[in-house]
Amino acid sequence: MELFFEILIQFLLEVGAQLGIELLAEIGIRSTSKKTGAGRPKNSLLAVFGYILLAAFCGGISMWIYPHHLIQNPTLNAASLILVPLVVGFVMGLRGKYLVRKGKLAIRLDSFSYGFLFALVFGLVRFSLVR
C-alpha cells in the first residue's frame, strides 16, 4: 500500500510540475501577444513548430531546476511519457473550454492537442537528458 501512495505522489508531482510550467508558458504567450498586438497565427504548422521549440526550451530549463526524474521507477517513468501528457492535455482542454465559457480568448495551448504536444515534448526532453 505504501508503494502505491509513493507512485501516486510521484505521478501527481510530475503532472503538477509539467502543468505549472505549461501554465507559465501560457501566461508568457498571452502577455506577449497583448503587448505586441499579435493575434492568433493563421499557420497551424508554424504554431506547432513554435510550441515544440518552447516545450523543448522549458524542458531543458527545468533540468537546471530539478536535474532528477520525479518518478524514480524506470518502467513507470517510461509509462509517464504518455500518461502525464494525456492528463496535462486534458486539463488544458478543460481550461480552454472554461475560458471560452467565460467569454475570454483561449489560445492554442488551451486545447487538448496543443497541451498534449507541449507536455509530450517537455517530457521527452527531460526523459532523454536527465540521468
C-alpha positions as CSV (number, residue, x, y, z in Angstrom):
1,M,0.0,0.0,0.0
2,E,2.9,2.3,0.8
3,L,4.4,1.7,-2.7
4,F,1.1,2.7,-4.3
5,F,1.0,6.0,-2.5
6,E,4.6,6.7,-3.3
7,I,4.0,6.1,-7.0
8,L,0.8,8.2,-6.9
9,I,2.6,11.1,-5.2
10,Q,5.4,10.9,-7.8
11,F,2.9,10.9,-10.6
12,L,1.0,13.8,-9.2
13,L,4.2,15.8,-8.7
14,E,5.2,15.1,-12.4
15,V,1.7,16.2,-13.6
16,G,1.8,19.3,-11.3
17,A,5.3,20.3,-12.4
18,Q,4.5,20.0,-16.1
19,L,1.1,21.7,-15.8
20,G,2.7,24.5,-13.8
21,I,5.3,25.1,-16.4
22,E,2.8,24.9,-19.2
23,L,0.6,27.5,-17.5
24,L,3.6,29.8,-17.0
25,A,4.3,29.4,-20.7
26,E,0.7,30.3,-21.5
27,I,0.9,33.4,-19.3
28,G,4.0,34.4,-21.2
29,I,2.4,33.8,-24.6
30,R,-0.7,35.8,-23.5
31,S,1.3,38.8,-22.2
32,T,3.5,38.9,-25.3
33,S,0.5,38.8,-27.7
34,K,-1.2,41.6,-25.8
35,K,1.8,43.8,-25.8
36,T,2.7,43.3,-29.5
37,G,-0.9,43.2,-30.7
38,A,-0.3,40.0,-32.5
39,G,-3.3,37.8,-32.9
40,R,-3.6,34.1,-33.4
41,P,-1.2,32.9,-36.1
42,K,-3.0,31.7,-39.1
43,N,-0.5,28.9,-39.9
44,S,-1.1,25.9,-37.6
45,L,2.1,24.2,-38.7
46,L,4.1,27.3,-37.6
47,A,2.3,27.3,-34.2
48,V,3.1,23.6,-33.8
49,F,6.8,24.2,-34.5
50,G,6.8,27.2,-32.1
51,Y,5.2,25.1,-29.3
52,I,7.7,22.3,-29.9
53,L,10.6,24.7,-29.6
54,L,9.1,26.4,-26.5
55,A,8.4,23.0,-24.8
56,A,12.0,21.8,-25.6
57,F,13.4,25.0,-24.1
58,C,11.2,24.7,-21.0
59,G,12.2,21.0,-20.6
60,G,15.9,22.0,-20.8
61,I,15.5,24.8,-18.3
62,S,13.6,22.5,-15.9
63,M,16.7,20.3,-15.7
64,W,18.6,23.1,-14.1
65,I,15.8,23.4,-11.5
66,Y,15.4,19.7,-10.8
67,P,18.0,17.5,-12.5
68,H,16.5,14.2,-11.5
69,H,13.4,12.2,-12.5
70,L,10.4,12.9,-10.3
71,I,9.3,9.3,-10.9
72,Q,12.1,7.0,-9.8
73,N,10.9,3.7,-11.2
74,P,12.3,3.3,-14.7
75,T,9.3,1.4,-16.1
76,L,6.8,3.9,-14.6
77,N,9.0,6.8,-15.8
78,A,8.7,5.5,-19.3
79,A,4.9,5.0,-18.9
80,S,4.6,8.5,-17.6
81,L,5.8,9.8,-21.0
82,I,2.3,9.0,-22.3
83,L,0.1,9.3,-19.1
84,V,1.4,12.7,-18.0
85,P,0.8,14.4,-21.4
86,L,-2.6,12.9,-21.6
87,V,-3.6,14.3,-18.2
88,V,-2.0,17.7,-18.9
89,G,-3.7,17.9,-22.3
90,F,-7.0,17.0,-20.7
91,V,-6.6,19.7,-18.1
92,M,-5.5,22.3,-20.7
93,G,-8.6,21.3,-22.8
94,L,-10.8,21.9,-19.8
95,R,-9.2,25.2,-19.2
96,G,-9.8,26.3,-22.8
97,K,-13.5,25.3,-22.5
98,Y,-13.7,27.2,-19.2
99,L,-12.1,30.4,-20.8
100,V,-14.5,30.2,-23.8
101,R,-17.5,29.8,-21.5
102,K,-16.4,32.9,-19.6
103,G,-16.1,34.9,-22.8
104,K,-12.3,35.1,-22.7
105,L,-9.9,34.3,-25.5
106,A,-8.5,30.7,-25.4
107,I,-5.1,30.4,-27.1
108,R,-4.0,27.2,-28.8
109,L,-2.2,26.0,-25.7
110,D,-5.6,25.9,-24.1
111,S,-6.6,22.8,-26.1
112,F,-6.0,19.1,-25.6
113,S,-3.9,18.7,-28.7
114,Y,-1.5,21.6,-28.1
115,G,-1.4,20.9,-24.4
116,F,-0.6,17.3,-25.0
117,L,2.1,18.2,-27.6
118,F,3.7,20.7,-25.2
119,A,3.8,18.2,-22.3
120,L,5.0,15.3,-24.6
121,V,8.0,17.3,-25.9
122,F,8.7,18.6,-22.4
123,G,8.7,15.1,-21.0
124,L,10.7,13.7,-23.9
125,V,13.5,16.3,-23.3
126,R,13.6,15.5,-19.6
127,F,13.4,11.7,-20.2
128,S,16.2,11.7,-22.7
129,L,18.6,14.1,-20.9
130,V,18.1,13.5,-17.2
131,R,20.3,10.8,-15.8
